[in-house]
């Protein structure tokens, strides 16, 4: 299915310099080239679960985390300081939850918080490939060539089933996604204010046949301030999880 979005772009793209002439490639061709650059459909779809060890750096603090995700639509992240768990949150396939360090049991999250966790499962960064978006009921459109972080890129717009819009930028040389822009709360559990954010991906490496970015840096698009940097320190592909691991504690 090919969807081309026309007209005036969203605020995140209006602020950019004028676009260069559009490529004559179709959405399908762009998606196919990106998919092959990542390792191909077979390699991507052979991944049923992932476990990332992460170092998260934000203004004023640095923490470690373990992020786990299943293709079946579940995820959980545990945050640690000095080896001690300080916060966890997850999505069990139906609902999201959070578990602060000072709470005996997990508790529900806000609507925006639940959406953020679900989007992390759905979007083509972790467990899903870009080629799977339309099969799962989302829309993918091509917006022409747009500058991103000083480079001309192929700009794509993904509209999720809940109408959330995310803009992705493909490097024309490597065909990797080198960044995205979206309008969201950076930490919904702490601050519900939504802003335009830009994420820049770098340090691409191949792990078991699939290429992914090991570094992501988040910027407030209005101020240009870097608000976070996440580095993958280890990846486990297709780990097994105990029954109930993704359920609310």
C-alpha positions as CSV (number, residue, x, y, z in Angstrom):
1,X,0.0,0.0,0.0
2,X,1.4,3.4,-0.9
3,X,0.2,6.6,0.7
4,X,1.6,10.0,-0.4
5,X,1.0,12.9,1.9
6,X,0.7,16.3,0.1
7,X,0.1,19.9,1.2
8,X,1.7,21.9,3.9
9,X,3.9,19.9,6.3
10,X,3.6,19.9,10.1
11,X,5.3,22.5,12.2
12,X,8.4,20.3,12.6
13,X,9.1,20.3,8.9
14,X,8.0,23.9,8.2
15,X,10.9,25.2,10.2
16,X,13.4,23.5,7.9
17,X,15.1,25.0,4.9
18,X,13.2,24.4,1.5
19,X,13.2,20.9,0.2
20,X,15.5,19.8,-2.6
21,X,13.8,18.3,-5.6
22,X,11.9,15.1,-4.7
23,X,13.3,11.7,-5.6
24,X,11.4,9.7,-8.2
25,X,11.6,6.7,-5.9
26,X,8.3,5.3,-4.6
27,X,7.4,4.7,-0.9
28,X,7.8,1.0,-1.6
29,X,11.2,1.4,-3.1
30,X,12.4,3.6,-0.2
31,X,11.1,1.0,2.3
32,X,12.7,-1.9,0.4
33,X,16.1,-0.2,0.3
34,X,16.0,0.6,4.0
35,X,14.9,-2.9,4.8
36,X,17.7,-4.5,2.8
37,X,20.2,-2.1,4.4
38,X,19.1,-3.2,7.9
39,X,19.6,-6.9,7.0
40,X,16.6,-8.0,5.0
41,X,13.1,-9.1,5.8
42,X,14.0,-12.6,6.9
43,X,16.6,-11.4,9.4
44,X,14.3,-8.7,10.8
45,X,11.3,-11.0,11.2
46,X,13.4,-13.8,12.8
47,X,13.7,-11.5,15.9
48,X,11.0,-12.3,18.3
49,X,12.4,-10.6,21.4
50,X,15.2,-8.3,22.4
51,X,17.0,-7.3,25.6
52,X,19.0,-4.0,25.6
53,X,21.4,-2.9,28.3
54,X,21.4,0.9,28.3
55,X,23.2,3.9,29.7
56,X,20.9,6.9,29.9
57,X,22.3,10.4,30.3
58,X,20.1,13.4,31.0
59,X,20.8,16.8,32.5
60,X,21.7,16.2,36.1
61,X,21.9,12.4,36.2
62,X,23.0,9.2,34.6
63,X,21.3,5.8,35.0
64,X,21.6,2.3,33.7
65,X,18.6,0.4,32.3
66,X,17.5,-2.9,30.9
67,X,14.8,-2.7,28.1
68,X,13.1,-5.9,27.1
69,X,10.6,-6.2,24.2
70,X,8.6,-9.0,22.5
71,X,7.1,-9.0,19.1
72,X,3.9,-10.3,20.7
73,X,3.4,-6.7,21.9
74,X,5.0,-6.6,25.3
75,X,7.8,-4.5,26.9
76,X,9.4,-3.7,30.2
77,X,12.2,-1.3,31.2
78,X,13.9,-1.3,34.6
79,X,16.0,1.7,35.6
80,X,19.0,1.3,38.0
81,X,21.2,3.7,40.0
82,X,24.3,2.2,41.6
83,X,22.9,-1.2,40.9
84,X,19.6,-0.6,42.7
85,X,16.3,-0.6,40.8
86,X,14.7,2.8,41.1
87,X,11.8,2.6,38.6
88,X,10.2,0.2,36.2
89,X,7.4,0.4,33.6
90,X,5.9,-1.9,31.1
91,X,3.2,-2.9,28.7
92,X,1.6,-6.3,29.1
93,X,0.0,-6.5,25.7
94,X,-3.2,-4.8,26.9
95,X,-2.3,-2.2,29.5
96,X,0.7,-0.2,30.7
97,X,1.9,0.0,34.3
98,X,4.6,1.7,36.4
99,X,6.4,0.6,39.5
100,X,8.3,3.2,41.5
101,X,11.0,2.1,43.9
102,X,9.0,3.2,46.9
103,X,5.9,1.2,45.9
104,X,5.2,-2.4,46.9
105,X,3.1,-3.0,43.8
106,X,2.9,-1.6,40.3
107,X,0.2,1.0,39.4
108,X,-1.5,2.2,36.2
109,X,0.0,5.0,34.1
110,X,-1.5,8.0,32.4
111,X,-3.1,7.7,28.9
112,X,-0.1,9.5,27.4
113,X,2.3,7.3,29.3
114,X,0.6,4.2,28.0
115,X,0.6,5.5,24.5
116,X,4.4,6.2,24.7
117,X,5.2,2.7,25.8
118,X,2.9,1.2,23.1
119,X,4.5,3.4,20.4
120,X,7.9,2.1,21.3
121,X,6.7,-1.4,20.4
122,X,5.0,-0.4,17.2
123,X,7.5,2.0,15.6
124,X,10.3,0.7,13.3
125,X,13.2,1.1,15.6
126,X,13.2,-1.9,18.0
127,X,11.3,-5.1,17.1
128,X,9.4,-4.0,14.0
129,X,10.8,-3.2,10.6
130,X,9.6,-0.3,8.4
131,X,8.3,-2.8,5.9
132,X,5.8,-4.1,8.5
133,X,4.1,-0.8,9.2
134,X,1.3,-0.9,6.6
135,X,0.6,-4.6,7.3
136,X,-0.1,-3.7,10.9
137,X,-2.6,-0.9,9.9
138,X,-0.3,2.1,10.1
139,X,0.3,4.5,7.2
140,X,3.6,5.4,5.6
141,X,4.0,8.4,3.3
142,X,6.9,10.1,1.4
143,X,7.4,13.8,1.9
144,X,10.3,14.4,-0.5
145,X,13.9,15.2,0.3
146,X,14.4,17.3,3.4
147,X,17.5,18.4,5.3
148,X,18.1,16.7,8.6
149,X,21.1,17.6,10.9
150,X,22.9,19.1,7.9
151,X,22.2,16.3,5.4
152,X,19.7,15.9,2.6
153,X,17.5,12.9,3.5
154,X,14.4,11.1,2.3
155,X,11.6,12.2,4.7
156,X,8.9,9.7,5.6
157,X,5.8,10.3,7.7
158,X,4.3,7.4,9.7
159,X,0.8,7.7,11.0
160,X,0.0,5.1,13.6
161,X,-3.5,3.6,14.1
162,X,-4.1,6.0,17.0
163,X,-3.3,9.0,14.6
164,X,0.1,9.7,16.2
165,X,2.4,11.2,13.6
166,X,6.2,10.6,13.5
167,X,8.6,11.8,10.8
168,X,11.6,9.7,9.9
169,X,14.7,10.6,7.9
170,X,16.6,8.1,5.7
171,X,20.2,8.7,4.8
172,X,20.5,8.4,0.9
173,X,23.9,6.8,1.2
174,X,23.4,4.2,3.9
175,X,19.6,3.9,3.7
176,X,19.5,3.8,7.5
177,X,17.0,5.9,9.6
178,X,19.3,8.6,11.0
179,X,16.6,10.5,12.9
180,X,13.0,11.3,13.7
181,X,10.8,14.1,14.9
182,X,7.6,13.9,16.9
183,X,5.4,15.9,19.2
184,X,5.2,14.3,22.6
185,X,6.0,14.5,26.3
186,X,9.6,13.4,26.8
187,X,8.8,11.8,30.2
188,X,5.0,11.5,30.5
189,X,5.2,10.0,34.0
190,X,7.0,13.1,35.2
191,X,6.0,16.0,32.9
192,X,3.0,15.8,30.6
193,X,3.9,18.9,28.6
194,X,4.2,18.0,24.9
195,X,6.9,19.5,22.7
196,X,8.5,18.8,19.3
197,X,11.5,16.5,19.8
198,X,14.2,15.4,17.4
199,X,16.1,12.1,17.9
200,X,19.4,11.6,16.1
201,X,20.6,8.0,15.6
202,X,24.3,7.1,15.2
203,X,26.9,4.4,15.7
204,X,25.3,1.8,13.5
205,X,26.4,-1.8,14.1
206,X,25.3,-5.2,12.9
207,X,24.2,-7.7,15.5
208,X,23.1,-11.2,14.3
209,X,22.4,-10.0,10.8
210,X,20.5,-6.8,11.7
211,X,21.9,-3.3,11.7
212,X,20.7,-0.9,14.4
213,X,21.9,2.4,16.0
214,X,23.7,2.1,19.3
215,X,23.4,5.8,20.1
216,X,20.3,8.0,20.2
217,X,20.4,11.6,21.2
218,X,17.2,13.6,21.9
219,X,16.8,17.4,21.4
220,X,14.2,19.9,22.2
221,X,13.5,21.1,18.6
222,X,12.5,24.6,19.7
223,X,15.6,25.4,21.8
224,X,18.1,23.1,20.3
225,X,19.0,21.8,23.7
226,X,20.0,18.2,24.1
227,X,17.7,16.6,26.7
228,X,19.0,13.1,26.6
229,X,21.5,10.5,25.2
230,X,21.0,6.8,25.3
231,X,23.7,4.3,24.5
232,X,23.2,0.6,24.0
233,X,26.0,-1.3,25.9
234,X,24.8,-4.8,25.1
235,X,22.1,-6.6,23.1
236,X,20.6,-10.0,23.5
237,X,18.6,-11.4,20.5
238,X,15.7,-13.7,21.1
239,X,16.1,-14.1,24.9
240,X,13.5,-16.1,26.8
241,X,11.4,-14.5,29.5
242,X,9.7,-16.1,32.4
243,X,5.9,-16.3,32.3
244,X,4.3,-13.2,33.7
245,X,7.5,-11.1,33.4
246,X,5.7,-8.3,31.6
247,X,2.7,-8.3,33.9
248,X,2.2,-5.5,36.5
249,X,4.2,-6.4,39.7
